[in-house]
Amino acid sequence: MTASPAAPAVHTAAEPLYSGADWDFDTLRRVHAAVEEIALDELGLDVYPNQIEVITTEQMLDAYSSSALPLLYKHWSFGKHFAQHEMLYRKGMRGLAYEIVINSSPCISYVMEENSATMQTLVIAHAAFGHNHFFKNNYLFRQWTDAESILDYLAFAQSYIADCEERYGSLPVERLLDSAHALNSQGVFRYPRKKTPDLRSEQIRALERQEHQERMFNDLWRTVPQAAPKAPDEAAREEERRRSLLQLPQENVLYFLEKTAPNLQNWQREILRIVRNIAQYFYPQRQTKVMNEGCATFVHHTIMTRLHERGLITDGAYLEFLQSHTNVVFQPEFDDPRYSGINPYALGFAMMKDIERVCLDPTDEDRQWFPDIAGCGEPMAVLRDCWANYRDESFVLQFLGPQVMRDLHLFEIEDDADEPMLSVEAIHNERGYRRVREMLARQYDIAWVEPDIQVVDVDLAGNRRLMLQHRVVNGILLDESDAKAVLRHLANLWGYDVALQEVDAVTGMVMKDHEAVPRRRFA
Amino acid sequence: MHIIDRRLNPKGKSLPNRQRFLRRAKALVRKAVHENSSSRGIRDVEQGGELSIPRDGVSEPGFHHGRGGGLRNYVLPGNKEYLEGDKIPRPPTGGGRGNEGSADGGGEDDFRFMLSRDEFVDLFLEDLELPDLVKRRLATSESTSLQRAGYAASGSPANLALARTMRNSLSRRLALKRPRAAEIRSLREEIEALERTGKDPARLAELMEQLEGLLARTTRIPYVDPLDVRYKRFESVPKPIARAVMFCLMDVSGSMTEDMKDLAKRFFMLLHIFLTRRYRHVDVVFIRHTHIAQEVDEDTFFHSPETGGTVVSTALEEMARVVRERYPTSDWNIYAAQASDGDNTSIDAHKTAALMADVILPVCQYYAYIEVGRDDDFMPAGPIRRDTDLWRTYKVLVQPGVPLAMRKVRHRRDIFPVFRDLFQRNAEPSAKEVT
């Protein structure tokens, strides 16, 4: 940003937007207008319309416990989370987030009434523009979520489940939700499904194929001796057909149950669908923590700095901002008692700042590592491209530069259960950069972090036993007691026996078997 | 851009979720409340507080990787001295989570959360009750309920009895021979036919006259007359409820130290909370005594200092007087709780025993005696320790069928268990010592 002296100097030497900590709605409006100008004109962000809602502490706690959604069906687990958050907050063990932002159109940002004027400015820049831009542009969100309709869908879900409670009793509904929640992370599609082709496109395809064959026709081939056409294996065909009808193997267990479970009522299927749709809505967020927070942090930092440069916020306000900004991007070291994993704000912000530096002021090392962007002089264009087209895993793999690794002193250790000691495999030096980068990217790869569990087969003609498989990577098995509990839920939903095999992904060897029989099946 | 002020939106959006959670974890929460209450001061009861229950009961399972085993790689920040190829001993926490262990280290076993005051007190008092509450005659009181009682000619529109009204209307119309709509219609048709053909004018005139008559009759006799209208009538029926009175007798004599008085007051305060929260129709009578007894109001009972000698029988006499004057045993369930350090003037022992046996116990549903002791005079049970005067006096009265229960309390922490013990559902009156 230092290289853009031609930035529109509308407000230079202007009156500050506010003074002191107090604010009113008029202040918010002025702040929003000033932030918007920088965000759109200077950073080139593309955002949904904003809706800023002022709420109290208590409402913030409410929002926390319902996964930050403004409306959600009722379930005891949300009450449990509320109780926990409330206690931590009341005992002062944890502060509240300054904001919550919802991926919807209009994009709703909650701001707390206790925030000072500076914090409100920060929150507007962070949530209403940073997160908002990310939600609107990142490919995962575009692919998996529909910002226009999510609020309507949640309203539908809430009233549908409330109706079910009235009609079928709250306990059966609660029990069903318990079981569905247990399979929450098995309720998402990880790849876009194939669209069923319509007649017209089928026809076009057939035509194209025919043309191709005509073009490639060569009479010579007729003379080449051929093996006698093999009689199609009837049994294998039948098997193939059965599996494709059941869409096996199926990674989305809730979807499979919704479509295939023999005994479920229609309302029960609909509730499974609601749970998995909401899980799917959150699926992109789980994969883009670093990028999402990094994007918002980078945006608020740039905007606040620009506001200060233009004299729109006072020195005092800027210092207040810096204080809370540094708190947000603080990364404790691994041996610090405060350490609890890599802070996505810190990593994201550091990487994005690094990209900016590489674009504007590259070193020889950067030229070697990032030949495409080094010295290109347009950091915002590069960053907007990152925000649109990457998720955490690919972003780290592509853009984690040696400078950031050195700054954070990243190193990699390997923990092999068969060895008595942990070993340091790579550190932040010439030999280790690529390995550290690869391993860090893997930590954000949902395929590595979450167990790969699929429905592989079901014996519909026999005892209706449902077979699942966990493909074990690097010998890491499932947590046994939880796996048993989830399987019990699954057996109740399916209505018949359920078996889960843990199979080594490389050797195909069965490492462990779990089984469950339905105790109280749903019907 | 819109700014919306949500601060005035209704609060407690997550209250239903919280209630569901408490209902779900009820057994666990109740147990935790009871365990927890023994370590609390009485004032804390009115404040709610933090509670922890086992995580198992409210767990939300999900498939995830187990802790141990396999080959894992971690990238960590903040390297200081390690070089590639270094070996590091496994951190003692084990589980193979390496240095990342602190991520979710503490608080795994128990789930901790806060209960509000109301939730706490409700759970604490949930399974307590006054024993034998309905044995005496049921007396009427201000509580009434509405009951259907026939029909009335006047009432509010909401109570209109439509079927009855239409029935009346129909019978009136029949009795007064109100012309039917069909009758008039057929007459009109006939007239029309005659008018069109134009023959038999005499018949036409006759019919016209007839029609006029019928129409006049129709207007004279309305379809629904105010006379027909009936309303459902409701009568308020008094609902019988049991009436009860609790006598709180406290010794405030000089032999009671401040600590003992504090214990006794805590007990009565708990009793008071219990009665006011669980029963709407319970009178409480406060009597304090030294060598004389007097009935006092709540505030004086709990807060005013007093001192003097000890004559227990005065308090019993005072109670008997109040019962005689205000609480006839035919209408009231009578309960009493007495707290004392057990000292009594020796010449009074006989009188006390006689009063108890002949006057007090026969009219009481339940009589609870709490003996407060000094915390520091705890001695190992043995021959040296002897029961107090009053304890010995009362002990002979305890027999099967006599509604007398005796407990000793030496420490603040005993109060909750003793209280629960005394008012537990189906508790058998007995003399027991809690130390």
Interface residues (C-beta under 8 A of the other chain):
Chain A: F25 L28 R29 H32 E36 P49 N50 Q51 I52 E53 V54 I55 T56 E58 Q59 L61 D62 S65 S66 K74 H75 W76 S77 F78 G79 K80 F82 A83 Q84 E86 M87 R90 K91 P106 Y110 E113 S170 E174 D178 H181 A182 L183 N184 S185 Q186 Q331 P332 E333 F334 D335 D336 P337 Y339 S340 G341 I342 L408 H409 L410 F411 E412 I413 E414 D415 D416 A417 P420 M421 L422 S423 V424 E425 A426 I427 H428 N429 R431 G432 V436 M439 L440 R442 Q443 E450 P451 I453 H470 V472 N474 G475 I476 L477 L478 D479 E480 S481 D482 A483 A485 V486 H489
Chain B: M1 H2 I3 I4 D5 R6 R7 N9 K11 G12 K13 S14 P16 N17 R18 Q19 R20 F21 L22 R23 R24 A25 E50 V58 S59 E60 P61 G62 F63 H64 H65 G66 R67 G68 G69 G70 L71 R72 N73 Y74 V75 L76 P77 G78 N79 K80 Y82 L83 E84 G85 D86 K87 I88 P89 R90 G96 R97 G98 N99 E100 S102 A103 D104 F111 R112 F113 M114
